[in-house]
């Protein structure tokens, strides 16, 4: 994933896409756009993901309190049951942690496989993600359409997120 980390700017993401298209001929692209991502991060799922690697209960409690702190909109306080505080210093990292699950889902289909396993893979593909936007590159339109459906199902079932129907496209790199 790219964004909000050293040596992972937009230019690096673009170069990775160019490399995959040019050298490896992954010319079909699933352009992913998650509908209202930062507003719809499920707190319980995020905290479960964090607990896998963060064993400091106090830190988890601080993050939980920050997520549940609420917001003031037009002078009125509103509780927050979903989402991360946009503009908050922790939102980008929490978003990356949450969407790392999507990265792993795609990478386990091909990128993380051994060369021997790759020969048997159903769909050769790579993901390049920048914040909450991503592209998945593969070799055929059929594979791209299949991946789009699998990703929509994964996001819905695992992360309780929806793809934007208007902005999520399957296109040829040309």
N, C-alpha and C positions, 0 to 999 in steps of 0.2 A: 504494500500500500504506500501511497505517496501523500504528502501534505502534512504540515505541522511537525516535521522532523528534519534534522540536518541532512543535507544531501538527498532530499526527497521532494524537491520542488516540482512545479508543473513541467519545467523543461525536462527533468529526468523522466517523468511519466510519459511525456511525448516521445522521447528518444526510445524508451522501452517499447512503445507501440510501433514506432517506425522499424525498430529492429525485428520485432515479431512478424510484421507484415512483409518487410523487404527480404529478410534472410530466410525466414521459415515459411513464408507464404500463408500465414493465417489471415486471410483476406475478408472473412465474414465476421462482422462485429455485432455483438449484442450491446447496445448502448443502454446502460441501466440508470434509471433515476428513481430513487426511493421517495415516495410521496410523503412530504412533511417529516423527514427523518428525525431531525432534532426535537420535534414536538411529540414524537411517538415512540421514543425509546422506552421500553418497558423496564421499570425500576427493578422489579424482582429478577428478571432475566439478567440484567446488567450486574446486579449484585452477586448473583450466582456465578457468573463468569469471573468476576473479580475474586471471589472466594477461592477459586481454583489455585491461584498463585499468591494472593495476598492473605497472609495468615494473621495479620494484626487486626484484631477485632475492633480496636479503637479507630483505626483508619477506615475500616468498612463502615463503622457507625457515623463518622464524620461525612463520608460520601453519601450515605443514606440520608442524613439530615440535610445535606446540601440539596439533594434531589427533591426532597419533600418540603423544602423551605417555602415554596409558593412564590407568587409574584404579585406586584401591584400593577394593575392595568386601569388607566383612566381614574386613578385615585382610589380604586377598590382592590382589596386584597382577594386573591384567588388561590385556592389550594392547587397543587400540582400532583397528579397521580401518574402522569406520563411525562416523558421528555427530559431533556437536560437544559440547564439554564443557558440560553443562547447569549453569546457575548461573554459568558463566564470563562475564566482562565482554564477551567478543567473540562469544559465541553468538548474541545477537539480531541483530547486524549481519551475521554470516555466514549466518544463516537468511534474512534479508531479501535478501541478495545471491543466495543459491541460488534462492529462490522468485521473485525478479524475473523469472526465465526464464518462469515460469507467467504472471505479469502480462503480459509481452510477448506470449506466445502468444495470450492472450485479446484483448488490446488490438489486435493486428494483424488480428483477425477483423472489427473494426468501429470501435472507438474511434479508432484512429490513421488511419483512412481519410479521404480528402477527402469533402466532401459529395456529390460526383458518384459516387465509388466506393461510398459508403454505400448509395446507392439500389440498387446491384447486389449488395450483401452478402447472403450466404446466411442468416446469423443475426445480427440486431442484438443486441448484448450488451455488458455492462459487468461488470468484476470489481471487487469491493471486498474487500481482504485485510487482515486484522489478524494479524500474526505468521504462524502456520502455519494459521490458519483463514480461510476465504474464502467469499464468496457471489458467484455469477455471476447477474446479472439479465437476463432476456430476456422476450419478449412472449408466448410460447406454451408450453404443456406439451411439445409435440412438440419444439420447439427446445431446451427445457431438458433433455429426455432425450437428445437428440443431443449436446448440449454435454457432458453428464455422461460419456458414453461417450468422446468425443474427449479430454476432459481426463484420464480414467483412462488412456487409451492413451498420451497425451503424457507424463504423469508416469512411467509404467512404462518407456517407451522412452527418453526423454531424461534424466530425473532419477533413475531407478531407485527410485521411490517408489510406494506403493500408497495408494489411497483406502480409508478405513474403510467397509466395506459397511454396517455398522450405523448409522454417523453421517452418511454422505453421503446426502442426501435431495433430492428434487425436491418443492417445495411451492409453493402459491400464497401470495402475500404476506398475504392475509387471515388 
